[in-house]
Amino acid sequence: ALGLGADPNSCRGRRAGRALYRRGQRAAGRSDSLQETMEKIKQVVERARSAFNTGKTRPLEFRIQQLRAVERMVKEKEKEITDALKADLHKNACNSFSYEILGVLAEIELAVSNLPKWAAPQRVEKNITLLMDEAYVHHEPLGVVLVIGAWNYPFVLVMQPLVGAIAAGNAVVVKPSEVSEHTAKLLEELIPQYLDKDLYPVINGGVPETTELLKQKFDHIIYTGSSNVGKIVMEAAAKHLTPVTLELGGKSPCYIDKDCDVDVACRRVAWGKYLNCGQTCIAPDYVLCDPSIEGQVVEGIKKALTEYYGEDIKKSPDYERIVNKRHFKRIMGLLEGQKIAYGGEADEASCFIAPTVITDVNPNSKVMQEEIFGPILPIVTIKDLDEAIHFINHREKPLALYVFAKDKAIIKRMIAETSSGGVTANDVLMHFTVHSLPFGGVGHSGIGAYHGRYSFQTFSHQRACLVRALTMEGANKLRYPPSSQKKVDWAKFFLLKRHSKSKVGLVVFAVLGVLLAVAIKVLGKAAETFKRDRQSK
């Protein structure tokens, strides 16, 4: 205000000065508050590292105890969890249990049941020169892991990585997505009630808090979200040489062969596409099909949606909502200029967008350039399998790929000639539920994988261990100076030849190894004696 020419000694100038002072005080207050938050984040991470360095997470008994505590939390607070998910995404209790809670409980049970086996030394094959020694892989905790969750499945996408990191013996800093604010606040409240407060802290907040978190040193970061933010996470991690697991997304294609059971295909596609109002990272993003079945696909999806949600979808308790108005406007923008074959109704006040199918889609249109992450399904017609494969391969590698076909040769060819994080044939989404399969992306859709044993491996360092005996030193003369062609020939024989792996074969070669060691020792002594004799003469 003073800059506009007001006299500082006039009433107007004094009022303007006081206003400027108050604004300065408020800005200073916000700055102080932010500084306090940043310092708190640093202290939380340091405390987690100090707790990890005590070694308390290394015993399997402690890890199992903490996993059972997570299980108890989920079971005892199920209603609070489902209420939070209802507030954030309009999920009903049944859907919340089926798609958020059940997977967490299954992951815990799998980890607890298998942890002793996963953590046991993994014996490896040895060459003949190491037959009397131990060689194995030892799985050790990485240290402090940062889990950055996603808003679309705000409970399961935080808790499943947390379970894997705990099973591997790490300390874990949890950062839920602030977009699903009710679930984020609940996790911040519940986790310290059930788990070790120092080892497993929860930090809530938006971009400033996440930015400050990423400045800290972690031993692994797992992030679920968009590719753009994934690049930011990876860049921040690179400053500390921190490994990352990035679960991103992309445009997951769905090819429907004209000779398959199209009605069954449409039922399964409609379920997977419109689950969670289309806000699923592995949802079918678009359909590729022959022009001759395009109309049948549209009608099949319409029929399935009526069966699932009734005539008035907005009143269905099973149909969720877009998470907020910003995402609502983004999704509605994708419909501009498109031919709507079904759906298209929307209500901004309640963030409702009806399941929508669009046809005659230009492959270069905006809706085909970015991940939709909403209830819009484009149908792109192609003339044959070759064109479908070409279409997929000329885009970024997706997180998932779906193919519906009776002919297994078509399925095998689609798998062999394309690339994606995962594949499900004749269904959608279901590979995510198989805990013996790794879940992760490739290229633009992500880095690394987790679920089940793959989570344990992701959050562990696989340490190579060789324990040798201090005997049979004579055999080591092959590698000690001075070198000779004879030593090289013996090394070739023992290391490059294909020897029998039977017990008899191993015993024979072990005996040969001993004899070789003795021979080298005897020859060495003979050479030394001969040398001394010559010197004395």
C-alpha positions in Angstrom: 0.0 0.0 0.0 2.8 2.4 0.8 4.2 1.8 -2.6 1.1 3.4 -4.2 2.2 6.8 -2.9 0.4 7.1 0.4 2.1 9.4 3.0 3.4 7.2 5.8 2.5 9.9 8.3 -1.2 10.3 7.1 -4.1 8.3 8.5 -4.2 6.3 5.2 -0.5 5.7 5.4 -0.6 4.5 9.0 -3.5 2.2 8.2 -1.7 0.8 5.2 1.4 0.3 7.4 -0.5 -1.6 10.0 -2.1 -3.8 7.4 1.3 -4.5 5.8 2.7 -5.3 9.3 -0.2 -7.7 10.0 0.3 -9.5 6.7 4.0 -9.7 7.4 3.3 -11.2 10.9 0.9 -13.8 9.4 3.5 -14.7 6.7 6.1 -15.0 9.3 3.8 -17.2 11.4 3.2 -19.5 8.4 6.9 -19.6 7.7 7.7 -20.5 11.4 4.9 -23.2 11.4 6.3 -24.7 8.1 9.8 -24.6 9.5 8.6 -26.4 12.6 6.9 -29.0 10.4 10.0 -29.5 8.4 12.1 -30.0 11.5 9.6 -32.4 12.9 9.8 -34.5 9.7 13.6 -34.7 10.0 13.4 -35.7 13.6 10.8 -38.4 12.9 13.0 -40.0 10.2 16.1 -39.8 12.5 14.1 -41.4 15.3 13.0 -44.2 13.0 16.6 -44.8 11.9 17.9 -44.8 15.5 15.2 -47.3 16.4 16.2 -49.5 13.5 19.8 -49.3 14.5 19.0 -50.9 17.9 18.5 -54.2 16.0 15.0 -54.8 17.4 13.5 -55.5 14.0 15.9 -58.3 13.1 14.4 -61.2 15.1 11.5 -62.8 13.2 9.5 -63.0 16.4 9.4 -59.2 16.6 8.3 -58.9 13.0 5.6 -61.4 13.4 4.4 -59.7 16.5 4.1 -56.4 14.6 2.3 -58.1 11.7 -0.2 -59.6 14.1 -0.7 -56.1 15.6 -1.5 -54.8 12.1 -4.0 -57.7 11.7 -5.6 -56.8 15.0 -5.9 -53.2 14.0 -7.6 -54.0 10.8 -10.1 -56.4 12.4 -10.8 -54.2 15.4 -11.2 -51.0 13.5 -12.9 -52.3 10.4 -15.9 -50.0 10.8 -13.8 -46.9 11.2 -11.8 -47.9 8.1 -14.9 -48.5 6.0 -16.5 -45.2 7.3 -13.3 -43.3 6.1 -13.4 -44.9 2.7 -17.1 -44.0 2.4 -16.3 -40.4 3.2 -13.4 -40.2 0.7 -14.7 -42.2 -2.3 -18.3 -43.2 -1.5 -17.3 -46.8 -1.1 -19.9 -49.0 0.7 -18.8 -51.3 3.5 -18.9 -54.5 1.3 -16.7 -53.0 -1.4 -14.4 -51.5 1.1 -13.8 -54.9 2.7 -13.6 -56.8 -0.6 -11.2 -54.4 -2.4 -9.2 -52.7 0.5 -9.3 -54.8 3.7 -9.4 -58.4 2.4 -6.1 -58.0 0.5 -4.3 -56.6 3.5 -5.5 -59.5 5.8 -4.4 -62.1 3.1 -1.0 -60.4 2.7 -0.5 -60.5 6.5 -1.4 -64.2 6.7 0.9 -65.1 3.8 3.8 -63.2 5.4 3.4 -64.6 8.8 3.0 -68.2 7.5 6.0 -68.0 5.2 8.4 -65.6 6.9 10.7 -68.3 8.5 11.1 -69.9 5.0 11.6 -66.6 3.2 14.2 -65.4 5.7 16.1 -68.7 5.9 19.5 -68.8 4.2 19.1 -69.6 0.5 21.6 -72.2 -0.5 23.1 -71.8 -4.0 24.9 -74.0 -6.4 28.7 -74.2 -6.0 31.5 -75.1 -8.4 33.7 -78.1 -7.6 36.5 -76.0 -5.9 34.0 -74.9 -3.2 32.4 -78.3 -2.4 33.5 -78.2 1.2 32.4 -74.6 1.8 29.1 -72.9 2.4 27.5 -70.5 -0.2 24.2 -68.9 0.4 22.1 -65.8 0.1 21.3 -64.0 3.4 18.3 -61.7 3.4 18.9 -58.6 5.6 16.7 -55.6 6.2 17.5 -52.5 4.1 16.9 -50.0 6.9 14.3 -47.2 6.8 11.7 -47.5 4.1 9.4 -44.7 2.9 5.9 -45.7 1.7 4.0 -43.0 -0.2 0.4 -44.2 -0.7 -2.2 -43.4 -3.3 -5.6 -41.8 -3.0 -7.7 -44.2 -5.2 -7.3 -47.2 -2.8 -6.0 -45.2 0.2 -6.0 -48.1 2.6 -4.7 -51.2 0.8 -2.0 -49.3 -1.2 -0.5 -48.1 2.0 -0.9 -51.2 4.1 0.3 -53.9 1.6 3.7 -52.3 1.2 3.8 -51.7 4.9 3.3 -55.4 5.6 6.1 -56.4 3.2 8.5 -53.9 4.7 7.8 -55.0 8.2 8.2 -58.7 7.2 11.6 -57.8 5.8 12.6 -56.2 9.1 12.7 -52.5 8.2 11.6 -49.4 9.9 8.9 -47.7 7.8 7.8 -44.1 7.5 4.2 -44.0 6.2 2.9 -41.1 4.0 -0.7 -41.5 3.1 -2.2 -39.5 0.3 -3.7 -36.2 1.5 -6.3 -36.3 -1.2 -8.2 -39.1 0.6 -8.1 -37.1 3.8 -10.4 -39.1 6.0 -8.4 -42.3 5.5 -5.1 -40.5 5.9 -6.2 -39.0 9.2 -7.4 -42.4 10.4 -4.1 -44.1 9.6 -2.2 -41.4 11.4 -4.4 -42.1 14.4 -4.5 -45.9 14.4 -1.0 -47.0 13.4 0.7 -45.6 16.5 -1.9 -47.2 18.7 -1.0 -50.7 17.5 2.6 -50.6 16.2 5.9 -49.4 17.6 5.7 -45.6 17.5 9.4 -45.0 16.7 9.8 -47.6 14.0 6.5 -47.0 12.1 5.6 -43.3 12.2 2.9 -41.7 10.0 3.4 -38.3 8.4 0.4 -36.5 7.0 0.4 -33.4 4.8 0.5 -32.2 1.2 3.2 -31.2 -1.3 5.5 -29.3 1.2 5.5 -32.2 3.7 6.2 -34.8 0.9 8.9 -32.6 -0.6 10.6 -32.3 2.8 10.3 -36.1 3.3 12.0 -36.7 0.0 15.0 -34.6 1.1 15.7 -37.2 3.9 17.8 -40.2 3.4 15.9 -43.5 3.1 17.1 -47.0 2.2 14.1 -47.6 -0.1 11.1 -45.6 -1.4 7.9 -47.2 -2.7 5.5 -44.7 -4.4 2.1 -45.4 -6.0 0.7 -42.7 -8.2 1.2 -40.8 -11.5 4.2 -41.1 -13.8 4.9 -37.3 -13.4 5.2 -37.5 -9.7 7.1 -40.8 -10.0 9.8 -38.9 -11.9 10.1 -36.3 -9.0 10.3 -39.2 -6.5 13.1 -40.9 -8.5 15.0 -37.6 -8.9 14.9 -37.0 -5.2 15.9 -40.6 -4.4 18.9 -40.4 -6.8 20.5 -37.7 -4.6 21.0 -40.4 -1.9 21.3 -43.3 -4.3 18.2 -44.7 -2.8 16.5 -47.5 -4.7 12.8 -47.1 -5.6 9.8 -49.1 -6.4 7.4 -47.0 -8.6 3.9 -48.3 -9.1 2.6 -45.9 -11.8 -0.1 -46.5 -14.4 -0.6 -45.8 -18.0 -3.2 -46.8 -20.6 -3.9 -50.5 -20.1 -5.3 -51.9 -23.4 -7.9 -54.6 -23.7 -8.1 -56.6 -26.9 -11.4 -58.4 -27.6 -11.1 -61.0 -30.3 -14.2 -61.3 -32.5 -14.4 -65.1 -32.1 -14.5 -65.1 -28.3 -17.6 -65.0 -26.1 -18.2 -61.3 -26.4 -21.0 -61.1 -23.8 -18.8 -62.7 -21.1 -15.9 -60.5 -22.1 -18.1 -57.4 -21.7 -19.3 -58.4 -18.3 -15.8 -58.8 -17.0 -14.6 -55.6 -18.7 -17.5 -53.6 -17.3 -16.8 -54.8 -13.8 -13.1 -54.0 -13.9 -13.4 -50.7 -15.8 -16.1 -49.1 -13.6 -15.0 -50.5 -10.3 -14.2 -47.6 -8.0 -15.7 -45.2 -10.6 -12.8 -46.1 -13.0 -10.2 -44.9 -10.5 -8.1 -48.1 -10.6 -4.5 -48.0 -12.0 -4.9 -51.4 -13.7 -8.4 -50.8 -15.1 -8.9 -51.4 -18.8 -8.2 -47.9 -20.3 -9.6 -48.6 -23.7 -10.9 -51.5 -25.9 -9.4 -52.7 -29.2 -11.8 -54.8 -31.3 -12.9 -55.6 -34.9 -15.4 -53.1 -36.3 -17.9 -56.0 -36.8 -18.3 -56.5 -33.0 -18.1 -52.8 -31.9 -21.9 -52.5 -31.5 -22.1 -55.9 -29.7 -19.4 -54.7 -27.3 -21.3 -51.5 -26.5 -24.6 -53.4 -26.0 -22.8 -56.0 -23.8 -21.3 -53.4 -21.5 -24.7 -51.6 -21.2 -26.4 -54.8 -20.3 -23.8 -55.7 -17.7 -23.9 -52.2 -16.1 -27.7 -52.4 -15.8 -27.3 -55.8 -14.1 -24.6 -54.4 -11.7 -26.0 -51.0 -10.8 -29.6 -50.9 -11.9 -31.5 -48.5 -14.1 -30.5 -45.4 -12.0 -26.8 -45.8 -11.5 -26.5 -42.7 -9.4 -28.7 -44.3 -6.7 -26.7 -47.5 -6.6 -24.8 -48.1 -3.3 -22.2 -50.0 -5.3 -21.1 -47.2 -7.5 -18.4 -44.9 -6.2 -17.7 -41.2 -6.9 -14.8 -39.2 -8.3 -12.5 -38.2 -5.5 -12.8 -34.4 -5.8 -13.9 -31.6 -8.2 -10.5 -31.1 -9.7 -10.4 -34.7 -11.0 -14.1 -34.4 -12.0 -13.3 -31.4 -14.3 -10.3 -33.2 -15.7 -12.3 -36.3 -16.7 -15.2 -34.3 -18.1 -12.7 -32.4 -20.2 -11.7 -35.7 -21.9 -15.2 -36.1 -23.2 -15.2 -32.9 -25.1 -15.8 -33.6 -28.8 -16.3 -37.3 -28.3 -19.2 -39.5 -29.6 -20.9 -40.9 -26.5 -22.5 -44.3 -27.2 -23.6 -44.8 -23.7 -23.7 -42.8 -20.4 -22.2 -39.3 -20.2 -24.4 -38.0 -17.3 -22.6 -36.1 -14.6 -23.2 -34.1 -11.4 -20.4 -31.9 -10.3 -21.9 -31.2 -6.8 -21.6 -34.9 -5.9 -18.6 -35.7 -8.2 -20.8 -38.2 -10.0 -19.9 -39.3 -13.6 -21.9 -42.1 -15.0 -20.2 -45.1 -16.7 -19.6 -43.9 -20.2 -18.7 -45.6 -23.5 -17.4 -43.6 -26.4 -16.9 -44.8 -30.0 -15.4 -43.5 -33.3 -12.4 -42.5 -31.2 -9.5 -40.7 -32.9 -6.3 -42.4 -31.6 -4.6 -39.0 -31.5 -7.4 -37.4 -29.4 -6.7 -36.2 -25.8 -8.6 -39.1 -24.3 -6.1 -41.5 -26.0 -3.0 -39.5 -24.9 -3.3 -39.7 -21.1 -4.4 -42.2 -18.6 -8.2 -41.7 -18.1 -8.5 -42.8 -14.5 -12.2 -42.4 -14.6 -15.4 -44.1 -15.9 -14.9 -43.4 -19.6 -14.2 -46.4 -21.9 -13.1 -45.6 -25.5 -13.6 -48.3 -28.1 -11.0 -48.2 -30.9 -11.5 -50.4 -33.9 -8.7 -52.3 -35.5 -8.8 -54.8 -38.5 -6.9 -57.7 -36.9 -4.5 -58.9 -34.3 -1.4 -57.6 -36.1 -2.8 -54.0 -36.0 -3.8 -54.4 -32.3 -0.2 -55.4 -31.4 1.2 -52.6 -33.5 -1.2 -50.1 -31.8 -0.1 -51.3 -28.3 3.6 -51.3 -29.1 3.7 -47.8 -30.5 2.6 -46.4 -27.1 4.2 -46.3 -23.7 4.4 -49.7 -21.9 1.2 -50.1 -19.7 0.8 -51.4 -16.2 -1.6 -54.1 -17.4 -2.7 -55.7 -20.6 -5.9 -57.7 -21.2 -6.8 -60.1 -24.0 -10.0 -62.0 -24.6 -9.7 -64.9 -27.0 -10.8 -68.6 -27.3 -7.7 -69.4 -29.3 -4.7 -69.8 -27.0 -2.4 -69.0 -29.9 -3.7 -65.5 -29.9 -3.2 -65.1 -26.2 0.4 -66.5 -26.4 1.2 -64.2 -29.3 -0.2 -61.1 -27.5 2.0 -62.0 -24.5 5.1 -62.8 -26.6 4.9 -59.7 -28.9 3.9 -56.9 -26.4 5.2 -55.6 -23.1 3.3 -54.6 -19.9 3.6 -54.8 -16.2 1.2 -57.8 -16.0 -1.2 -59.7 -18.2 -4.6 -61.3 -17.5 -6.2 -63.3 -20.3 -10.0 -63.7 -20.5 -10.5 -61.5 -17.5 -9.3 -58.2 -16.0 -7.6 -57.1 -12.8 -7.3 -60.6 -11.4 -3.5 -61.0 -11.7 -3.4 -58.4 -8.9 -5.1 -60.8 -6.5 -2.5 -63.7 -7.0 0.0 -63.1 -4.3 2.5 -65.6 -5.8 2.8 -63.2 -8.8 4.8 -60.0 -8.7 2.8 -56.8 -9.2 4.6 -54.0 -10.8 5.1 -51.9 -14.0 7.7 -51.7 -16.7 9.1 -48.6 -18.4 6.7 -45.7 -18.2 4.3 -47.7 -15.9 6.8 -48.3 -13.2 9.9 -49.9 -11.7 10.1 -52.9 -9.4 7.4 -55.1 -8.0 5.9 -56.3 -4.8 3.2 -58.6 -3.2 3.8 -61.7 -1.2 7.4 -63.0 -1.4 8.2 -60.3 -3.9 7.5 -57.7 -1.2 9.9 -59.4 1.1 12.6 -59.5 -1.6 12.0 -55.9 -2.6 12.5 -54.7 0.9 15.5 -56.9 1.7 19.1 -56.9 0.6 20.1 -60.2 -0.8 23.6 -60.6 0.6 26.0 -63.0 -1.0 27.8 -65.1 1.7 30.6 -67.6 1.2 32.1 -69.3 4.3 35.3 -71.2 3.6 37.4 -73.6 5.7 41.0 -72.9 6.6 42.0 -76.3 5.4 43.2 -77.7 2.0 45.4 -74.7 1.4 47.3 -76.6 -1.2 44.4 -76.4 -3.6 44.6 -72.6 -3.5 48.0 -72.7 -5.2 46.2 -72.8 -8.5 45.3 -69.1 -7.9 48.4 -68.0 -6.1 51.5 -66.6 -8.0 53.6 -67.5 -9.8 51.2 -68.3 -12.6 51.8 -71.0 -15.1 50.0 -72.6 -18.1 49.6 -75.8 -16.1 47.6 -73.9 -13.5 45.4 -72.3 -16.1 44.8 -75.7 -17.7 43.8 -77.2 -14.3 41.5 -74.2 -13.7 39.8 -74.7 -17.1 39.3 -78.4 -16.3 37.6 -77.7 -12.9 35.6 -74.6 -13.7 34.7 -74.8 -17.4 34.1 -78.6 -17.9 30.6 -79.9 -17.5 31.0 -82.3 -14.6 28.4 -84.8 -13.5 26.1 -83.3 -10.7 25.4 -86.8 -9.3 26.6 -87.6 -5.8 29.1 -90.1 -7.2 30.4 -87.6 -9.7 30.8 -85.0 -7.0 32.6 -87.4 -4.7 35.0 -88.4 -7.6 35.8 -84.8 -8.4 36.2 -84.0 -4.7 38.8 -86.8 -4.4 40.4 -85.5 -7.6 40.6 -82.1 -6.0 42.2 -83.5 -2.9 44.7 -85.4 -5.0 45.5 -82.3 -7.0 46.1 -80.3 -3.8 48.4 -83.0 -2.5 50.2 -83.3 -5.8 50.7 -79.5 -6.0 52.0 -79.5 -2.4 54.4 -82.4 -3.0 55.6 -80.9 -6.3 56.1 -77.6 -4.5 58.2 -79.1 -1.8 60.2 -81.1 -4.3 60.9 -77.9 -6.3 62.0 -76.1 -3.1 64.3 -79.1 -2.2 65.8 -79.1 -5.7 66.4 -75.3 -5.5 68.1 -75.6 -2.2 70.3 -78.5 -3.4 71.4 -76.4 -6.4 72.2 -73.4 -4.3 74.3 -75.5 -1.9 76.3 -76.9 -4.8 
